[in-house]
Amino acid sequence: MESKHHVRLADIALELGLTANTVSRALRDKSDIGAETKALVKETAERLGYIPNSIAASLRYGSTSTIAIVFDNLKNPYFMIMADKIHQRLQPRGYASMIFAGDNGKLETAVLPPIVSRKVDGIVTFLEPSKAVLDILADNAVPIVLVGRRNADLKLDSVATDDAKGGYEIGKLLLERGAKNIGYIGAPEEVECSRRRFDGLRKCLADHHQAIHSENIRFMTTPTLKDDLDVLVANGVDAIFCFNDMMALECHALLRERGIRVPEQIRIAGFDDLQKDIFLPVRLTTVTSDKDAIIDAAVGMLMRRIESHDPASHPRFVDFDVAIVRGETT
């Protein structure tokens, strides 16, 4: 039987000689429906081309089985890698995912209307939410988990890496390789993990009785790091720690355009270990962490909030260790 119209639950029920309610409960894996009936209903629904109406379902059951994923740089492969890992965890649980773009490293109220209007069941954000955002989500009983950032003043679950340790260990490696004049190119200063990565580098240099010139500390304010790199080159740096691998790759390309050899003249290190998941033309020295474990923890936190209908109380904070991957850029 081929579908010539929008297939309804009643069509599946008629095909199988069941009630529409039984079909509906079978498709939702309700425990009072036998395994054989569930399998038959799902096979028939797929054969007939049945597509659930998620909006109607949300009105009936108060859930769209959809999770919002929020980040601010759609060009950065790191976020797409992490979004794919989230999707892989959500799909077997019956959840779909939707990507929303924030701005400038923050999740502000302007981003919320399209998220809340879709009645998402929860949010995984890579952007630090404002207090106003958390108030709105609490009013709408939408749980949220923050990944990659930390803010003890905000009451939300968060999963982060030890960014300060990453910065410290990169500093040690650069000093071991003979660097004397190290620079840092970071995300905008309001991005919390950018500050932590720099703080780790600065502590390492202080522990080894090295100074970092104030002009060599560059928190980016423009879409490209060209101007910041020009300052560092003019200041004679012999090593640059970049906030992430994408910046490190851009830095590497710009230095080569200037005829500056990497790592012979300037050493470069990044953060995120993109090359663990995708091919990069340059084997970067970078900071790595267990991305799969991070996403497992974040999705686990969110599911517990959703299942307990408790979006805000007793927030949990989980930190993951980091390690250095030595590449050809140092």
Secondary structure, 3 states (H helix, E strand, C coil): CCCCCCCCHHHHHHHHCCCHHHHHHHHCCCCCCCHHHHHHHHHHHHHHCCCCCHHHHHHHHCCCCEEEEEECCCCCHHHHHHHHHHHHHHHHHCCEEEEEECECCEECHHHHHHHHCCCCCEEEECCEECHHHHHHHHHCCCCEEEECCCCCCCCCEEEEECHHHHHHHHHHHHHHCCCCCEEEEECCCCCHHHHHHHHHHHHHHHHCCCCCCHHHEEECCCCCCHHHHHHHHHCCCCEEEECCHHHHHHHHHHHHHCCCCCCCCCEEECCCCHHHCCCCCCCCEEEECCHHHHHHHHHHHHHHHHHHCCCCCCCCEEEECCEEECCCCC
